[in-house]
Amino acid sequence: MTLRVIDVSSNQGYIKVGKINCDAVITKATGGTNYVNKCCDFVLQQCFKLKKPAGIYHFAHEYGKINNPITESNYFIHNCKNYFGKVLIALDYEVPINGRCYTQRDVKWCQKFIQNVIKRTGIVPLLYISKSLVYECNWLPVTRLNVGLWFAQYASNASMGWTSTPWDDGKSVKPFTTVMHQYTSHGRIRGYHGDLDLSLFYGTKQSWRKYALSNK
């Protein structure tokens, strides 16, 4: 069983979820220590009303500013506290600390961010990264926290719709377990006139709900 997932940000504005051909929606909620997506609640409230699985993500190092991971995670928690337990959550990590390449410093940053979220909320976030990054660093410190992987890997930049068998390079993502695969940033689907990020969630609505629940 898979769920067809779109992820959105303020770039899609006040998108009308009910018109879109998808099973679940993840929206950007916060970034760094000074960004809140003003459209986030609008998107989530539609999902709740439609009983559609929903999620939120935090974008690390917004605007390229490198912050302390505890400070960023506290900012995320403070601004999203009313959603915890209702939505799947994820850390979106795309900006290397040194501005050039990823190192174990980036792994350590993610580990501390996620540890603080788990400590304060009891919820284990997914980690969103490019699949290529899985091979560049040792991610055991993160996977030991029982963190699932949401990876991005695209066949091309061509426009495409939903598929049950998206392309990937076939390489193992160990030590991670794949939860979602974002397979295009040029998705074209019914109900929205423009590009959307499309992912497949490998599970049911019930398993999505389990990711949203606190272990406390």
N, C-alpha and C positions, 0 to 999 in steps of 0.2 A: 504494500500500500504506500502510495506517495501523495503528498499534498503539493499543489502548484502555488508557489509563493511569489509575490512581488515585494520588493523593498523600495521604500520611497523616502524622500526628504523634502525640504522646503522647495526644491526644484519643481516638484509636482504640485505644490501649493495645496489648496483645499480640494483635493481629489475626491471624486464621488465613488466610494468603494462599491456601493451596490450595483453600479453599472458595469463593473469590470469582471471579466471572466477569469477568476482566480479563486483558490480555496483558502488562502491565508495572506495576511499582510504584516510586514514588519516596517516600522517607521523610525527614522532617526529621531532621537529624543534630545540628546545633548552632545556637546563637543568641548573638549578641553575643560577650562574652568570659567568660560565666559560666553557660552553659546547655548541657547535653548531654542528648539524648533517650534515656532509659534503655531505650526499646523499640526503638531503631533497629537494633541488632545482631540482635535476635530476628527482626525483619521481613526483614532482608537475608539471614540464614542460610537462611530458608525459600525465598527467591527463588533463592539459589545451588543449593539442593538440588533445586528444581523446574525449574532451568534457565530461569527466567523473567527477562527483562531487569529490572535494578534501577537505582535512582538514589538520590542523597542531595542534600539542599539545606541551605544555611546561611541562617538568617534574620537579616538585618542589623538592628542597633540593637534587639536584644531588650530588652523592658521599657521601650522608649523612651529607653534610654541611648545617647548618641552617642559612639562610640569611634573611634580612629584606624583607618583601613582596613587598614593593614599589621598592626596588632595583632589585629584581628578575623580576617583571613585566616590569620594564623599560628595562631590558636586553632583555626580550622576544620581546617587542615592537620594540626596536632598530634593532634587527636582522631580524625581520619578516615584517618590515613596507611595503615592496613592495607587500606583499601577502594580506594584510588586504582589505576586500571588495571583495575578489575573493574566499576565502576559509572559511570553518567553522573552528572555533578555540576552543580549550579546554585546561583546566588546569588539569593535571594528578597529583593527590595527593595520595601518597602511603607511605610516610615516616613521622611518628609522630615526633613532635618537641622534645619530651622528650626521644625519642628512644625506648619507651616501649609500650605505649598505647596512643590512641587518646583522646584528651580533648577539652574543649572549646577554648583553645589557638590555636588549629589547625583550628577550624572553623573561628576564628578571623583572622588568617593568610590568609585563602582563601578569606574571605570577603574583606580584604584590597587589595589583589592582583587583584581580579576581579573588585573592585571599580575603581582602577587606570586604568585598561585596558578599562573599559567603559568610564571613564572620558577622556582619551586620544584618543580613537579610535571610540567611539560610538558603539562598537560591544560587545555583551554579550557572553562571553565564556560558553561552557558547563563545567560541573565539572565531572571528571572521578574519581570514588572511588569504592571500594568494596561495594557491597550491605550491608554487615554486618555493615559497618561504618555508614550507615544511622541511625541505631538504637542506636549507641553509644553516639551520641552527639545531641545537639539542633541546627539544620541547618537553622532555621528561618532567622537569619541574612543574610545568603547567598541566600535563596530562595526569599527573599524580593527584591533582585536585578533582579528577573525574570530569574534566572539561571536554565537551564534544566539539567537533570541528565543523565549521561552515566555511567551505573554501570556494574561491573563485578561480575558474579556469575556462577559457573560451576557445572555441574552434577557430573563430574569426570575428571580425567586426561587422559581418553581414547581418541584416535584419532577419529575425526569425521569431517563430511563435513557440507554443508549448510543444515539448517532446518528452516522451517517457524514457528515451535513451540518449541523453546529451553526451557529446564527445568529452573525453578526458584522456590524459596521456597514459593511463593504465598503471601508473606507478603507485605503489603502496603509500598510504598516509600514516603508517605506524610511526610513533606510538599512539596517534590519534584514532578515534572512531569517527567516521563521517556521519554527520547528522543532516547536513544540507550541502548542495552543490549549486552555486550560482554559475550558470552556464552562458549567460549573455547579458550585456548592458544595452543591447539594441533590440529588446523584445518588443514585438508588435502584436497586441492581442485585442480582442473585442472589448469595447467600452472606454478606450483611451486613445487619443490621437497623438501619439508621440512615443519615444523610446522609454522602456521600462526595464529595470533589472529583473530577470527571471531566475528563480531557483526551484529546485525540487527538494522537499523535506521527506526524508526516508522514514516514514512512520504514519500513524493515524492521528486523528484529532485527539484521541485519548493520550497518546504518547507525547504530543505537543503540550497538552495540559500538565503532564508530569514534569516537563522541563520548567514549567511556570511556577510550580508549587515549591514552597519552602520546606526544607528538611528540619527546621526547628520544631 
